[in-house]
């Protein structure tokens, strides 16, 4: 049985997206995985989704143009209509990044790359 209707990967690194997609498929968390190299495109897509859909969003922090923090600030404009699970997924080991996620009440966790079954299971 699937835990999510959809999983959205937001990371400017296509290799990370490929690896994460393979791991998620093995975990059978969702029948649908959508990946985005640009945060703006992910936001546009998320806004088109049915608000009742159960969506897991994995967002990288360090991306060009719109980084993960900017993504979260924009997401705040419509988050009250959604009940997505958002996890920041980053190579950052900076404690301040982990703390900053707490400024966004709709963020459910922070995972340091690489994504693993154990790390994802711990948060979900």
C-alpha positions in Angstrom: 0.0 0.0 0.0 1.3 3.4 -0.9 1.9 6.1 1.7 1.6 9.1 -0.7 -0.3 9.8 -3.9 2.7 11.7 -5.2 6.3 12.4 -4.3 7.9 15.6 -5.7 11.7 15.8 -5.8 13.1 19.4 -6.0 16.9 19.3 -6.6 19.0 21.0 -9.3 21.2 17.9 -9.5 19.8 15.3 -11.9 22.0 12.6 -10.5 20.7 13.1 -7.0 17.1 13.0 -8.4 17.9 9.8 -10.2 19.3 8.1 -7.0 16.5 9.4 -4.8 13.9 8.3 -7.3 15.4 4.7 -7.4 15.4 4.6 -3.6 11.8 5.8 -3.3 10.7 3.3 -5.9 12.3 0.5 -3.9 10.4 1.7 -0.8 7.1 1.7 -2.7 6.0 5.0 -1.1 4.1 6.2 -4.1 3.1 5.2 -7.6 4.0 8.6 -8.9 7.3 10.5 -8.5 7.8 13.8 -10.2 11.2 15.5 -10.3 12.1 19.1 -10.8 15.5 20.8 -11.4 14.0 24.2 -10.7 12.1 25.2 -7.6 9.9 27.6 -9.5 8.6 24.8 -11.8 7.9 22.6 -8.8 5.9 25.3 -7.1 3.8 25.9 -10.3 3.1 22.1 -10.5 2.2 21.8 -6.8 -0.3 24.6 -7.2 -2.1 22.6 -9.8 -2.6 19.5 -7.6 -5.8 18.5 -5.9 -5.5 19.9 -2.3 -6.7 16.5 -1.0 -3.7 14.7 -2.6 -1.3 13.2 -0.1 2.1 14.6 -1.3 5.6 14.2 0.0 8.0 17.0 -1.2 11.7 16.6 -0.8 13.5 20.0 -1.3 17.2 20.7 -1.7 18.4 23.9 0.0 21.2 25.0 -2.3 19.9 25.6 -5.7 20.4 28.4 -8.2 17.8 31.1 -9.0 15.4 29.9 -6.2 16.9 28.1 -3.3 15.1 25.9 -0.8 14.4 28.7 1.6 12.9 30.8 -1.2 10.8 27.8 -2.2 9.4 27.5 1.3 8.6 31.3 1.5 6.6 31.0 -1.8 5.0 27.8 -0.7 3.7 29.6 2.4 1.3 31.6 0.1 -0.8 28.5 -0.5 0.3 26.0 2.2 -2.9 26.7 4.2 -4.8 24.9 1.4 -2.5 21.9 1.4 -1.4 19.2 3.8 1.8 18.1 2.2 4.7 16.5 4.0 7.8 18.6 3.3 11.3 17.4 4.1 14.4 19.5 3.4 17.1 17.3 1.8 20.5 18.9 1.7 24.2 18.2 1.7 24.6 21.0 4.2 25.9 20.0 7.6 25.5 23.5 9.0 23.5 23.3 12.2 21.9 26.7 11.4 20.3 25.2 8.3 18.7 22.5 10.4 17.5 25.1 12.9 16.2 27.3 10.1 13.8 24.6 9.0 12.0 25.1 12.4 11.0 28.6 11.2 8.7 27.0 8.8 5.9 25.2 10.6 4.8 23.2 7.5 8.3 21.6 7.2 8.3 18.1 8.7 12.0 17.4 8.8 15.6 17.8 7.6 17.7 15.0 6.1 21.4 15.3 5.2 22.2 13.8 1.8 22.5 11.1 0.8 18.9 10.0 1.3 18.7 6.5 2.8 15.9 4.2 3.8 16.8 4.6 7.4 16.8 8.4 7.3 13.5 8.6 5.5 11.9 6.0 7.7 13.0 8.0 10.8 11.1 11.1 9.7 8.1 9.5 8.1 
